[in-house]
Every structure is written in C-alpha cells, then in structure tokens.
Amino acid sequence: MNYKLSNQCGLVLGVTLIVLMITLASVTAIMKQSGLIERVSSSLSDRSQAFQASETALQEAERWIGSSEKPFGEFSPVQFSDKNGTGTKGLFNKPVDIETEVKNNNVIVTGQKVLNPLANPKEIPGVSRQPAYLIELTGYTCINSDKLALFQIQAKGWGLNPVSSVSLISKVRRLISCPAQGAGSDTGPPV
C-alpha cells in the first residue's frame, strides 16, 4: 500500500488524544477515591481507639466503685465534692459535664494511683491523651437495712488524633457500708 502524505488528515492523532484524556480523567478519579477511602479508614480506626480508651477508663472507675477502697468501702459522702471543688478531685455530688471538667483538669486520669488506689499505672499506647473519668454520687440511703448508693460514671477517651474522642456514661448501684451514726439516719438524693 502506498499512501501519500498529503492525503492524511490527522484523525488518528485526534482519537488518540481523546482516549488519553479519558484515561487520565479515570486515573485521577480513582486516585481521589482511594485517598478518600484511606482517610475514612483512618478516621474509623482512630474512633475505635478512642472508644477502647474510654471503655478502659469506665472499667477502672467501675472496679473502684465495687472495691472496699475509700470512699466506697466505708461510704463517705463528704469525699464527693460540689461544683465548688470541696471534696476529692473527680468525685462529685451534683451533676457535672465531663467536657467542662476535662478543661478544668478536675477529672481522674486513667492510671493515677494517687486518686484511685486500684488504678493500673500503665499508659494506654496509641492515644493523644490518656483517658479520664469522673464519678457522680447521684443518690444514697443509709436507713436501717437499706444501704444503697447510685453512682454515674462519665468517661472520655481520645484517639491518636486529639480531635477524635468518645464519651461514655454508666450508672452503677451498689450496697454500701454506712458510717456509724447513732440512732439517726442519713440520705442523699433519691436512689
């Protein structure tokens, strides 16, 4: 076959450029999609880490409430502070918000044996900040054989990214050993 150069009109070049542009657009879209999937996966992993850290703090607080250690062993409501901070750090007798108390550094950080004698001093790896919790005394009664207390635990955990955090709330009811009070009785808000 003998073609003359003057008969060529450049159709192949035009088709090739269009196919190349379509391929480039497809590859770009796939790259963007894969980046988005990676970010979503990383965010889910970080949120899972924050949840596990928060769960660890919650379990530590529940272990302390169930123990015979102060102020839960021989029950001492004066250990629980009002919002003015009279009492033990992280223990409250009025409703509080964990976000506010974290900012005010009035929470118990997981692993602090100074505040919680049952705390595990190991740090949780892979988090931007160690989880924290607070315990609210929501009600108690020390009348005759009714010796009950109700506590609410608020726990907060962070992931590797300090923006990702998870807060959990748990209520715990337990029998208490009330201090001797002669013939009187003592109650807090209703249990």
C-alpha positions as CSV (number, residue, x, y, z in Angstrom):
1,M,0.0,0.0,0.0
2,N,1.3,3.3,-1.0
3,Y,-0.2,6.3,0.8
4,K,0.6,9.8,0.1
5,L,1.4,12.1,3.0
6,S,-0.8,14.8,1.6
7,N,-4.0,12.6,2.0
8,Q,-3.6,12.3,5.8
9,C,-5.9,14.5,7.8
10,G,-4.7,13.6,11.5
11,L,-7.8,11.6,12.5
12,V,-5.6,9.1,14.4
13,L,-3.9,11.8,16.4
14,G,-7.2,13.3,17.4
15,V,-8.7,10.0,18.5
16,T,-5.5,9.1,20.4
17,L,-5.6,12.4,22.3
18,I,-9.3,11.9,23.3
19,V,-8.6,8.4,24.6
20,L,-5.6,9.6,26.5
21,M,-7.7,12.4,28.2
22,I,-10.4,9.9,29.1
23,T,-7.8,7.6,30.6
24,L,-6.2,10.4,32.6
25,A,-9.5,11.5,34.0
26,S,-10.3,8.0,35.0
27,V,-7.0,7.5,36.8
28,T,-7.4,10.8,38.6
29,A,-10.9,9.9,39.8
30,I,-9.6,6.5,41.0
31,M,-6.7,8.2,42.9
32,K,-9.1,10.6,44.6
33,Q,-11.4,7.8,45.6
34,S,-8.6,5.8,47.1
35,G,-7.4,8.8,49.1
36,L,-10.9,9.3,50.5
37,I,-11.2,5.6,51.4
38,E,-7.9,5.8,53.2
39,R,-9.0,8.9,55.2
40,V,-12.3,7.3,56.2
41,S,-10.5,4.1,57.2
42,S,-8.0,6.1,59.3
43,S,-10.8,8.0,61.0
44,L,-12.7,4.9,61.8
45,S,-9.6,3.3,63.3
46,D,-8.9,6.5,65.4
47,R,-12.5,6.5,66.6
48,S,-12.2,2.8,67.6
49,Q,-9.1,3.6,69.6
50,A,-10.8,6.4,71.4
51,F,-13.8,4.1,72.2
52,Q,-11.4,1.5,73.6
53,A,-9.6,4.1,75.7
54,S,-12.9,5.4,77.1
55,E,-14.1,1.9,77.8
56,T,-10.8,1.3,79.8
57,A,-11.5,4.4,81.9
58,L,-15.1,3.3,82.5
59,Q,-13.9,-0.2,83.7
60,E,-11.3,1.3,86.0
61,A,-14.0,3.5,87.7
62,E,-16.4,0.6,88.0
63,R,-13.7,-1.5,89.6
64,W,-13.0,1.3,92.1
65,I,-16.7,1.7,93.0
66,G,-17.0,-2.0,93.5
67,S,-14.0,-2.2,95.8
68,S,-13.6,-1.7,99.5
69,E,-11.3,1.3,99.0
70,K,-12.2,4.8,100.1
71,P,-14.6,6.4,99.6
72,F,-16.6,3.4,98.5
73,G,-15.6,0.8,101.2
74,E,-16.8,2.6,104.3
75,F,-19.0,5.0,102.5
76,S,-18.1,8.7,102.9
77,P,-20.4,11.1,101.1
78,V,-18.2,14.1,102.2
79,Q,-15.5,12.8,99.8
80,F,-17.8,13.8,96.9
81,S,-17.5,17.5,96.1
82,D,-20.0,20.0,95.0
83,K,-19.2,22.2,91.9
84,N,-17.1,24.5,94.1
85,G,-14.4,21.8,94.4
86,T,-14.8,20.9,98.1
87,G,-14.0,17.2,98.3
88,T,-11.9,14.8,96.2
89,K,-10.9,15.6,92.6
90,G,-13.1,13.8,90.1
91,L,-15.8,12.8,92.6
92,F,-19.0,14.9,92.6
93,N,-22.3,15.0,94.4
94,K,-24.0,17.2,91.8
95,P,-24.5,16.7,88.1
96,V,-21.5,17.9,86.1
97,D,-20.3,17.8,82.5
98,I,-17.2,15.9,81.6
99,E,-16.2,18.3,78.8
100,T,-16.1,21.2,81.3
101,E,-14.3,19.2,84.0
102,V,-11.7,18.0,81.5
103,K,-11.0,21.6,80.6
104,N,-10.7,22.5,84.3
105,N,-8.5,19.4,84.9
106,N,-10.9,18.2,87.5
107,V,-11.1,14.6,86.4
108,I,-9.3,11.4,87.3
109,V,-6.9,10.4,84.5
110,T,-6.7,6.6,84.0
111,G,-3.8,5.1,85.8
112,Q,-3.4,7.7,88.6
113,K,-2.9,5.7,91.7
114,V,-2.8,8.8,93.9
115,L,-6.6,9.2,93.3
116,N,-7.7,5.7,92.7
117,P,-5.7,3.0,94.6
118,L,-6.8,0.3,92.2
119,A,-5.7,2.2,89.1
120,N,-3.4,0.4,86.6
121,P,-0.4,2.7,86.2
122,K,0.3,1.5,82.6
123,E,-0.3,4.1,79.9
124,I,-2.5,3.3,77.0
125,P,-0.4,3.4,73.8
126,G,-1.6,5.0,70.6
127,V,-3.7,7.8,72.0
128,S,-3.1,11.5,72.0
129,R,-4.1,11.8,75.7
130,Q,-4.8,9.3,78.4
131,P,-8.5,8.7,79.1
132,A,-10.2,10.3,82.0
133,Y,-13.3,9.8,84.1
134,L,-15.4,11.4,86.9
135,I,-17.8,9.8,89.3
136,E,-21.0,11.4,90.4
137,L,-22.8,10.4,93.6
138,T,-26.4,10.7,92.4
139,G,-28.1,9.3,95.5
140,Y,-27.7,7.2,98.6
141,T,-29.6,6.0,101.6
142,C,-28.3,4.7,105.0
143,I,-31.7,3.9,106.7
144,N,-31.9,0.6,108.6
145,S,-31.2,-2.2,106.2
146,D,-31.4,0.0,103.1
147,K,-27.8,0.9,102.4
148,L,-27.6,1.7,98.8
149,A,-25.7,4.2,96.7
150,L,-26.1,5.1,93.0
151,F,-23.2,6.5,91.0
152,Q,-22.9,7.8,87.5
153,I,-19.6,7.5,85.7
154,Q,-18.6,9.7,82.8
155,A,-15.6,8.6,80.9
156,K,-13.8,10.2,77.9
157,G,-11.2,8.7,75.7
158,W,-9.1,10.1,72.8
159,G,-7.7,8.6,69.7
160,L,-4.3,9.3,68.1
161,N,-5.9,12.5,66.7
162,P,-6.8,14.8,69.6
163,V,-10.0,15.8,67.8
164,S,-11.4,12.3,67.8
165,S,-12.9,11.5,71.2
166,V,-15.6,9.3,72.7
167,S,-17.6,9.9,75.9
168,L,-19.4,7.1,77.7
169,I,-21.8,7.1,80.7
170,S,-22.5,4.3,83.0
171,K,-24.7,4.0,86.1
172,V,-23.6,1.8,89.0
173,R,-25.7,0.8,92.0
174,R,-24.0,-0.8,95.0
175,L,-24.6,-1.8,98.6
176,I,-22.6,0.4,100.9
177,S,-21.3,0.3,104.4
178,C,-22.6,3.4,106.1
179,P,-20.6,5.1,108.9
180,A,-22.0,4.6,112.4
181,Q,-24.4,7.4,113.2
182,G,-26.0,6.6,116.5
183,A,-29.8,6.5,116.2
184,G,-30.1,8.8,113.2
185,S,-30.1,8.1,109.5
186,D,-28.6,9.7,106.5
187,T,-29.8,10.1,102.9
188,G,-28.8,11.9,99.8
189,P,-30.9,12.5,96.7
190,P,-33.2,9.6,96.0
191,V,-31.6,6.3,94.8
